[in-house]
Amino acid sequence: MNGTRIFDPGLQPERTELAWRRTALAIGVGSLIALRLLPALAPTQDAQLLWLAPGLIGVAFAIVLWMFGRGRYIRANRALLDDRPDQMPGGALLLTLTIFVLACGILSASFILLVLAD
C-alpha cells in the first residue's frame, strides 16, 4: 500500500448509502401521505384520479432512488477498493433528486393556488 491510495477503511460509503436510503424513505412516506390526502382536496369527483398522480410519481421515484443509491454504493466501494478514483460515481443522482424536489415544490405551489382559488 502506497501513500497515494484513496481508500480510507472507514464506513464512508456505507454512511452515504444510508443517507440515500433515508432520503428515498422520506420521499416514499411523503408520497404515501399525498396519496391519502390529495384526492380529498380535489375540486371535483372527476379530478380525484388526477390528484393521485403526484403521490404515485413520488412512490415510483422513491423506489428508483433507493435502487440507484444502492448501485452508487456498489460502484463507489468497488472504485475505492480497486484504487480507481476515475471510476467513482458522479453527481447525476444528486442532480436528479434536485430536479425532482424542485418539480415537487412547483407542483405543490400550483396545488395550493388551485385550492385557494376555489
C-alpha positions in Angstrom: 0.0 0.0 0.0 1.5 3.3 -1.0 0.8 6.8 0.4 -1.5 7.9 -2.5 -4.2 5.3 -2.0 -7.6 7.0 -1.9 -9.4 4.4 0.2 -9.9 5.0 3.9 -11.0 1.9 5.7 -13.8 3.8 7.5 -17.5 3.4 6.7 -18.0 6.5 4.5 -19.6 4.6 1.5 -22.0 2.8 3.9 -23.0 6.1 5.6 -23.6 7.7 2.2 -25.8 4.8 1.1 -27.7 5.0 4.3 -28.3 8.7 3.7 -29.7 7.9 0.2 -31.9 5.3 1.8 -33.3 7.8 4.3 -33.9 10.3 1.5 -35.8 7.6 -0.5 -37.8 6.6 2.6 -38.7 10.2 3.4 -39.9 10.7 -0.2 -41.8 7.5 -0.2 -43.6 8.3 3.1 -44.4 11.8 2.0 -45.8 10.4 -1.3 -48.0 7.9 0.6 -49.3 10.7 2.7 -50.1 12.6 -0.5 -51.9 9.6 -1.9 -54.1 9.6 1.2 -54.8 13.3 1.4 -54.7 14.8 -2.1 -57.8 13.1 -3.5 -59.9 14.6 -0.7 -58.8 18.1 -1.8 -59.8 17.5 -5.4 -62.3 20.2 -6.6 -64.5 17.7 -8.4 -65.1 14.0 -8.3 -63.6 13.5 -11.7 -60.4 15.2 -10.7 -59.6 12.8 -7.9 -57.8 10.4 -10.2 -55.6 13.2 -11.4 -54.8 14.2 -7.9 -53.4 10.8 -7.2 -50.6 11.3 -9.8 -48.2 13.2 -7.5 -48.3 10.5 -4.9 -47.8 7.7 -7.4 -45.0 9.5 -9.1 -43.3 10.1 -5.7 -43.6 6.5 -4.7 -42.1 5.4 -8.0 -39.3 7.9 -7.7 -38.5 6.7 -4.1 -38.2 3.1 -5.3 -35.9 4.2 -8.2 -33.9 6.4 -5.9 -33.4 3.5 -3.5 -32.2 1.2 -6.3 -29.8 3.8 -7.8 -28.5 4.7 -4.3 -27.6 1.1 -3.8 -25.9 0.9 -7.2 -24.0 4.1 -6.4 -22.7 2.5 -3.2 -21.5 -0.6 -5.1 -19.7 1.4 -7.7 -18.1 3.7 -5.1 -17.0 0.8 -2.9 -15.5 -1.1 -5.8 -13.6 2.1 -7.0 -12.2 2.6 -3.6 -11.2 -1.0 -3.1 -9.6 -1.2 -6.5 -7.9 2.2 -6.0 -9.6 3.6 -9.2 -10.6 7.2 -8.5 -11.7 7.6 -12.1 -14.4 5.0 -11.6 -16.1 7.0 -8.7 -19.8 7.8 -9.3 -20.6 11.4 -10.3 -23.3 13.7 -9.2 -26.1 12.6 -11.6 -28.2 11.1 -8.8 -27.9 14.3 -6.8 -28.9 16.4 -9.8 -31.9 14.1 -10.4 -33.0 14.4 -6.8 -32.6 18.2 -7.0 -34.8 18.4 -10.1 -37.4 16.1 -8.5 -37.6 18.3 -5.4 -37.8 21.5 -7.5 -40.7 19.9 -9.5 -42.4 18.9 -6.3 -42.2 22.5 -5.0 -43.6 23.9 -8.2 -46.4 21.3 -8.2 -47.2 21.9 -4.5 -47.4 25.7 -5.1 -49.8 25.1 -8.0 -52.0 22.8 -5.9 -52.1 25.4 -3.1 -53.1 28.1 -5.6 -55.7 25.8 -7.1 -57.2 25.0 -3.8 -57.2 28.7 -2.7 -58.8 29.8 -5.9 -61.9 27.8 -5.1 
